[in-house]
Amino acid sequence: MGTRITVDPITRIEGHLRIEVEVEDGKVKNAWSSGQMFRGIEMILQGRDPRDAHHFVQRSCGVCTYTHALSSVRAVENAVGVKIPENARIMRNLLHASQFQHDHLIHFYHLHALDWVDIVSALKADPKKTAELSENASNARWGGTAYYKQVQQRLQTFVDSGQLGPINNAYWGHPAYKLPPEANLMATAHYFEALRLQSRTAKMHAIFGGKNPHVQSLVVGGVTSVRDLDPDRIFQFLYLWKETQEFIRNVYIPDLLAVASFYKDWGGIGGTTNFLAWGDFPESENEAESLFMPGGLIMKRDIKTVGVPDQQKVTEDVTRGWYEDGAAQHPYKGETKPKPGDYKPDDGKYSWFKAPRYDGEPCEVGPLARVLIAYAKGKKEIQEVVDSTLKKLDIPVTALFSTLGRTAARGLETVVIGNVMEGWIMKLFENVKKGDTKTYQSWEMPDKGMGFGLNDVPRGALGHWIEIENKKIKNYQYVVPSTWNLGPRDGKGKPGPVEEALIGTPVADPKRPLEILRTVHSFDPCIACGVHVIDPQSNQVYKIRVI
């Protein structure tokens, strides 16, 4: 007899998400992704000054804050026809790259690692053997038997108190966990060290952005950070970058490889079909033609053929969303007209998400899409780290189309984007040394205009579209990565990427669906959620709390 399971809530993400799956013969047969929170910021923006839009939209989220502001000012700049100075472009790149370093570290250690690492198992580890493992696996600045014994004692205190805090109420002892106790203890220690580093990476945003979250230095036409061009502040940023990049190279990547070596079977689980990236990090005045991380489109996993994405082919379908019915529309023509209703995943509406489509097809966006596209387009920096990783793990390139590949891609692009930051920092310093401190280009607001701003943020392809009339915002729409990845079926019944990825996922213990969390978390959803596992042959219900 099958079972019907409700898992609610899943934390370690931001916002509110519900996932339902049908489990049959130990595998997911069908899945539905449902956004459970309506925001409506597009409606709030109507009638406001376009120059204020980025202050509103970056508050869509407290995690990926800067990214919306950047896309928004780019949209207005596109509408009014202003080109920003080189220093502004460099500082925007540095802020954006800092977001990648901060977000990806947090995701791996604090949002996703517990899907692979059994922390309580670390209590059985031999600290001496853990120290030996660490010396072989990573180049961390800390270590030794005494260090790992201290970490183990801290963990024991948590367990004995019955108050595990952020690591409470997980599926400890689940048969899907494969790491030995010593590897679990090493990863637990690095979990704690990464917590300390969070505040350090956030300071990079504060140096050039004024604060974190929600930077204040972006304006249409450039940035306002003239004071931040002081050489001392530039080198303060450089110091924090070095500290963060050292952790990424010497701890994050070795941990990623160590974990992946025990979960190679996940190189065949959780894959999708189509991939989209707008690209980002412009390196010259001709921004669209000089992106360090290139844009592209891969359909049906054909990495030999990479298309050139066209924002005009983006539409949003509302057939399965709680909105007034209408045809799929490009964001310029899109409307946000909420119409709450019943939850009907099988034959009706079941989500606050719209269903983004590119030329009618669902596309995965995010680190895996970016890495696949850069790899296929011959980006040397990406090809080197991908080929090296595949060789170390002894797995084929096809293993990238998976939950494991998605998790690995996030780490690999963190290294590559972090590496290029040093050149940008030094270029900024050279400009200042030569007396070039220009960070803003003046412009005038037209009576009418339309523009779009595209960028690729830690979670994937992001686009903002604006229409200006009488110098005010007439219409504003944005399509975010989590909508691309976690959107529902469309009018043709095509599932969204997460829905597709979950199908076929093994579930060893329906009462503790750890495997479902692995695939959902691998997309780094920017919404807090409840996962509901359903077997259509039974009405039995379990309520489970998870982290």
ChimeraX attribute file (.defattr): number of C-alpha atoms within 10 A of each C-alpha:
attribute: neighborCount
match mode: 1-to-1
recipient: residues
	/A:1	7
	/A:2	17
	/A:3	20
	/A:4	21
	/A:5	26
	/A:6	24
	/A:7	22
	/A:8	19
	/A:9	19
	/A:10	23
	/A:11	19
	/A:12	22
	/A:13	21
	/A:14	18
	/A:15	15
	/A:16	19
	/A:17	26
	/A:18	23
	/A:19	26
	/A:20	23
	/A:21	25
	/A:22	22
	/A:23	26
	/A:24	18
	/A:25	10
	/A:26	15
	/A:27	17
	/A:28	22
	/A:29	17
	/A:30	20
	/A:31	25
	/A:32	26
	/A:33	30
	/A:34	29
	/A:35	25
	/A:36	17
	/A:37	15
	/A:38	13
	/A:39	9
	/A:40	13
	/A:41	17
	/A:42	18
	/A:43	15
	/A:44	13
	/A:45	21
	/A:46	18
	/A:47	15
	/A:48	14
	/A:49	15
	/A:50	26
	/A:51	18
	/A:52	16
	/A:53	25
	/A:54	26
	/A:55	20
	/A:56	16
	/A:57	24
	/A:58	22
	/A:59	17
	/A:60	15
	/A:61	17
	/A:62	13
	/A:63	18
	/A:64	23
	/A:65	19
	/A:66	30
	/A:67	25
	/A:68	29
	/A:69	26
	/A:70	26
	/A:71	25
	/A:72	35
	/A:73	25
	/A:74	29
	/A:75	27
	/A:76	29
	/A:77	25
	/A:78	19
	/A:79	22
	/A:80	21
	/A:81	17
	/A:82	17
	/A:83	20
	/A:84	20
	/A:85	18
	/A:86	21
	/A:87	25
	/A:88	24
	/A:89	24
	/A:90	22
	/A:91	24
	/A:92	22
	/A:93	20
	/A:94	25
	/A:95	22
	/A:96	23
	/A:97	23
	/A:98	25
	/A:99	23
	/A:100	25
	/A:101	24
	/A:102	25
	/A:103	22
	/A:104	23
	/A:105	25
	/A:106	19
	/A:107	21
	/A:108	24
	/A:109	22
	/A:110	18
	/A:111	20
	/A:112	22
	/A:113	23
	/A:114	25
	/A:115	22
	/A:116	20
	/A:117	24
	/A:118	26
	/A:119	25
	/A:120	23
	/A:121	18
	/A:122	26
	/A:123	21
	/A:124	13
	/A:125	20
	/A:126	16
	/A:127	25
	/A:128	16
	/A:129	16
	/A:130	25
	/A:131	23
	/A:132	14
	/A:133	15
	/A:134	24
	/A:135	14
	/A:136	10
	/A:137	18
	/A:138	20
	/A:139	15
	/A:140	17
	/A:141	9
	/A:142	13
	/A:143	19
	/A:144	15
	/A:145	14
	/A:146	12
	/A:147	16
	/A:148	25
	/A:149	20
	/A:150	13
	/A:151	20
	/A:152	24
	/A:153	13
	/A:154	12
	/A:155	20
	/A:156	16
	/A:157	13
	/A:158	16
	/A:159	16
	/A:160	9
	/A:161	9
	/A:162	10
	/A:163	12
	/A:164	16
	/A:165	9
	/A:166	11
	/A:167	16
	/A:168	15
	/A:169	13
	/A:170	20
	/A:171	21
	/A:172	19
	/A:173	12
	/A:174	14
	/A:175	10
	/A:176	19
	/A:177	20
	/A:178	16
	/A:179	21
	/A:180	15
	/A:181	22
	/A:182	24
	/A:183	26
	/A:184	26
	/A:185	31
	/A:186	26
	/A:187	29
	/A:188	24
	/A:189	21
	/A:190	20
	/A:191	20
	/A:192	13
	/A:193	15
	/A:194	23
	/A:195	14
	/A:196	11
	/A:197	17
	/A:198	16
	/A:199	12
	/A:200	16
	/A:201	23
	/A:202	19
	/A:203	20
	/A:204	26
	/A:205	26
	/A:206	18
	/A:207	21
	/A:208	26
	/A:209	23
	/A:210	18
	/A:211	15
	/A:212	18
	/A:213	18
	/A:214	25
	/A:215	21
	/A:216	20
	/A:217	20
	/A:218	24
	/A:219	22
	/A:220	27
	/A:221	23
	/A:222	26
	/A:223	23
	/A:224	19
	/A:225	22
	/A:226	15
	/A:227	11
	/A:228	18
	/A:229	23
	/A:230	15
	/A:231	15
	/A:232	11
	/A:233	14
	/A:234	19
	/A:235	15
	/A:236	14
	/A:237	22
	/A:238	17
	/A:239	13
	/A:240	18
	/A:241	24
	/A:242	15
	/A:243	13
	/A:244	21
	/A:245	21
	/A:246	17
	/A:247	21
	/A:248	23
	/A:249	20
	/A:250	15
	/A:251	21
	/A:252	27
	/A:253	20
	/A:254	18
	/A:255	23
	/A:256	20
	/A:257	19
	/A:258	18
	/A:259	20
	/A:260	20
	/A:261	15
	/A:262	15
	/A:263	16
	/A:264	16
	/A:265	14
	/A:266	21
	/A:267	21
	/A:268	17
	/A:269	22
	/A:270	28
	/A:271	28
	/A:272	22
	/A:273	17
	/A:274	19
	/A:275	28
	/A:276	29
	/A:277	32
	/A:278	26
	/A:279	25
	/A:280	23
	/A:281	22
	/A:282	20
	/A:283	17
	/A:284	14
	/A:285	13
	/A:286	10
	/A:287	14
	/A:288	16
	/A:289	12
	/A:290	15
	/A:291	16
	/A:292	17
	/A:293	22
	/A:294	23
	/A:295	25
	/A:296	23
	/A:297	25
	/A:298	24
	/A:299	16
	/A:300	11
	/A:301	17
	/A:302	13
	/A:303	17
	/A:304	10
	/A:305	15
	/A:306	20
	/A:307	14
	/A:308	14
	/A:309	18
	/A:310	12
	/A:311	17
	/A:312	11
	/A:313	13
	/A:314	20
	/A:315	24
	/A:316	25
	/A:317	26
	/A:318	29
	/A:319	24
	/A:320	27
	/A:321	27
	/A:322	22
	/A:323	21
	/A:324	13
	/A:325	14
	/A:326	11
	/A:327	12
	/A:328	21
	/A:329	17
	/A:330	20
	/A:331	24
	/A:332	20
	/A:333	14
	/A:334	19
	/A:335	19
	/A:336	15
	/A:337	13
	/A:338	14
	/A:339	11
	/A:340	15
	/A:341	13
	/A:342	10
	/A:343	15
	/A:344	11
	/A:345	17
	/A:346	9
	/A:347	9
	/A:348	14
	/A:349	21
	/A:350	25
	/A:351	32
	/A:352	24
	/A:353	27
	/A:354	27
	/A:355	29
	/A:356	31
	/A:357	22
	/A:358	21
	/A:359	14
	/A:360	16
	/A:361	18
	/A:362	27
	/A:363	26
	/A:364	29
	/A:365	29
	/A:366	27
	/A:367	29
	/A:368	29
	/A:369	27
	/A:370	31
	/A:371	26
	/A:372	28
	/A:373	28
	/A:374	24
	/A:375	20
	/A:376	18
	/A:377	18
	/A:378	11
	/A:379	15
	/A:380	11
	/A:381	18
	/A:382	25
	/A:383	17
	/A:384	14
	/A:385	17
	/A:386	21
	/A:387	14
	/A:388	12
	/A:389	17
	/A:390	17
	/A:391	12
	/A:392	11
	/A:393	14
	/A:394	11
	/A:395	16
	/A:396	11
	/A:397	15
	/A:398	13
	/A:399	19
	/A:400	24
	/A:401	22
	/A:402	22
	/A:403	28
	/A:404	26
	/A:405	27
	/A:406	25
	/A:407	26
	/A:408	23
	/A:409	22
	/A:410	27
	/A:411	23
	/A:412	25
	/A:413	24
	/A:414	25
	/A:415	21
	/A:416	15
	/A:417	22
	/A:418	22
	/A:419	16
	/A:420	14
	/A:421	21
	/A:422	14
	/A:423	11
	/A:424	18
	/A:425	19
	/A:426	14
	/A:427	15
	/A:428	21
	/A:429	21
	/A:430	13
	/A:431	15
	/A:432	17
	/A:433	13
	/A:434	8
	/A:435	9
	/A:436	14
	/A:437	21
	/A:438	19
	/A:439	20
	/A:440	22
	/A:441	15
	/A:442	10
	/A:443	13
	/A:444	8
	/A:445	18
	/A:446	14
	/A:447	11
	/A:448	15
	/A:449	20
	/A:450	20
	/A:451	20
	/A:452	24
	/A:453	22
	/A:454	24
	/A:455	24
	/A:456	27
	/A:457	28
	/A:458	26
	/A:459	24
	/A:460	26
	/A:461	30
	/A:462	26
	/A:463	24
	/A:464	26
	/A:465	27
	/A:466	26
	/A:467	23
	/A:468	25
	/A:469	15
	/A:470	13
	/A:471	17
	/A:472	20
	/A:473	23
	/A:474	20
	/A:475	21
	/A:476	29
	/A:477	23
	/A:478	23
	/A:479	20
	/A:480	20
	/A:481	25
	/A:482	23
	/A:483	25
	/A:484	28
	/A:485	29
	/A:486	32
	/A:487	31
	/A:488	35
	/A:489	30
	/A:490	23
	/A:491	14
	/A:492	9
	/A:493	11
	/A:494	16
	/A:495	22
	/A:496	27
	/A:497	27
	/A:498	27
	/A:499	25
	/A:500	22
	/A:501	25
	/A:502	30
	/A:503	22
	/A:504	19
	/A:505	23
	/A:506	22
	/A:507	20
	/A:508	15
	/A:509	13
	/A:510	22
	/A:511	18
	/A:512	21
	/A:513	23
	/A:514	24
	/A:515	23
	/A:516	25
	/A:517	19
	/A:518	22
	/A:519	25
	/A:520	24
	/A:521	23
	/A:522	25
	/A:523	27
	/A:524	28
	/A:525	24
	/A:526	23
	/A:527	21
	/A:528	19
	/A:529	25
	/A:530	23
	/A:531	25
	/A:532	25
	/A:533	27
	/A:534	26
	/A:535	23
	/A:536	14
	/A:537	13
	/A:538	12
	/A:539	13
	/A:540	14
	/A:541	16
	/A:542	16
	/A:543	13
	/A:544	19
	/A:545	17
	/A:546	21
	/A:547	18
